[in-house]
Amino acid sequence: MKTTASRARRTIRRIVGSPVSSRRIPGQLPLVLDRHQALFESITLPPLPVPMLLVHTGGKPMAYRSSGGQRRRQSIPGLVTFLPPNIPSEVTLRGVGEGTVVYFEAEKALPSWLVRSTATEPVTFINDVIAAITRRLVGDLDSVARTDRYLGTLASALLTELRHELERPRHNADVPVSRGGLRIAHAAIGHMLAHLDEPLSVNDLARVCGVGVTSFSSSFRRATGVTPHRYLRKARVERSCELLRTTALYIGEVAEAVGFRGQSHFCTAFVAERGLTPSAYRRACREGKST
């Protein structure tokens, strides 16, 4: 499997070009991260025997389409795309794009949840944790101050979040998205992530994007598959997960730090997104570290 992943990496590099930086992250399931910056119109990826993950970190919106398929998916900077194994894909990118390709390297076999995905085309989804972890790993690629143990812990967290995303049901509508709509969604997402601790209404976000509320809500949902309110709630919960794992803040303090109206509202939203309470999530993280 490790050799297969290496062949897939060589194939991608031959099509896209050499990465600007690359590093192998050790762990129970080692990862290889290639950060690319490229200028091209479109590329066609052959069916690859191993799955890959693309974290879109900058540049223009990207459109993914399975070869021979009618369904399309859109990715804007900050979103994540999972490429299932043995799926031919056409990737269209106009302008300069920047993304990190994550390869999975196993000595024998990849875990079943990773290779037995029911997806028949690239899957784009929203996960602030995966995006943040990937940016941190990429930022530390050339750092000698970070130990393999630290990087391995980050890689394990990334895999946990990825499994959570791939195993949950999806209900994405096939709605064409305009370039203007993608730009609106990208601007709104950037504003949300920079102001999670502040009250944010749909009116506020529409004003930031310079469009009416109805047009904003429609464009955002077509680009991301969710409403602005749903995206904001998910982003706040994902940020709270990071605080619950890495700080000793009280639950109420975490709720305030990510913009929820009180601890009760926060707990209700957290359970809806993660399936357990904030306290239970924190205990599970601590037990995992001790193990």
Stockholm file with secondary structure:
# STOCKHOLM 1.0

chainA/1-291         MKTTASRARRTIRRIVGSPVSSRRIPGQLPLVLDRHQALFESITLPPLPVPMLLVHTGGKPMAYRSSGGQRRRQSIPGLVTFLPPNIPSEVTLRGVGEGTVVYFEAEKALPSWLVRSTATEPVTFINDVIAAITRRLVGDLDSVARTDRYLGTLASALLTELRHELERPRHNADVPVSRGGLRIAHAAIGHMLAHLDEPLSVNDLARVCGVGVTSFSSSFRRATGVTPHRYLRKARVERSCELLRTTALYIGEVAEAVGFRGQSHFCTAFVAERGLTPSAYRRACREGKST
#=GR chainA/1-291 SS CHHHHHHHHHHHHHHHCCCSEEEEECSSSCEEEEEEEEECSEEEECCCSSCEEEEEEEESCEEEEETTCCCEEEECTTCEEEECTTCCEEEEECSEEEEEEEEECCSSCCCHHHHSCCCSSCEEECCHHHHHHHHHHHHTTTCSSSCHHHHHHHHHHHHHHHHHHHHSCCCCCCCCCCHHHHHHHHHHHHHHHHCTTSCCCHHHHHHHHTSCHHHHHHHHHHHHSSCHHHHHHHHHHHHHHHHHHHCCCCHHHHHHHTTCSSHHHHHHHHHHHHSSCHHHHHHHHHHHHHC
#=GC SS_cons         CHHHHHHHHHHHHHHHCCCSEEEEECSSSCEEEEEEEEECSEEEECCCSSCEEEEEEEESCEEEEETTCCCEEEECTTCEEEECTTCCEEEEECSEEEEEEEEECCSSCCCHHHHSCCCSSCEEECCHHHHHHHHHHHHTTTCSSSCHHHHHHHHHHHHHHHHHHHHSCCCCCCCCCCHHHHHHHHHHHHHHHHCTTSCCCHHHHHHHHTSCHHHHHHHHHHHHSSCHHHHHHHHHHHHHHHHHHHCCCCHHHHHHHTTCSSHHHHHHHHHHHHSSCHHHHHHHHHHHHHC
//
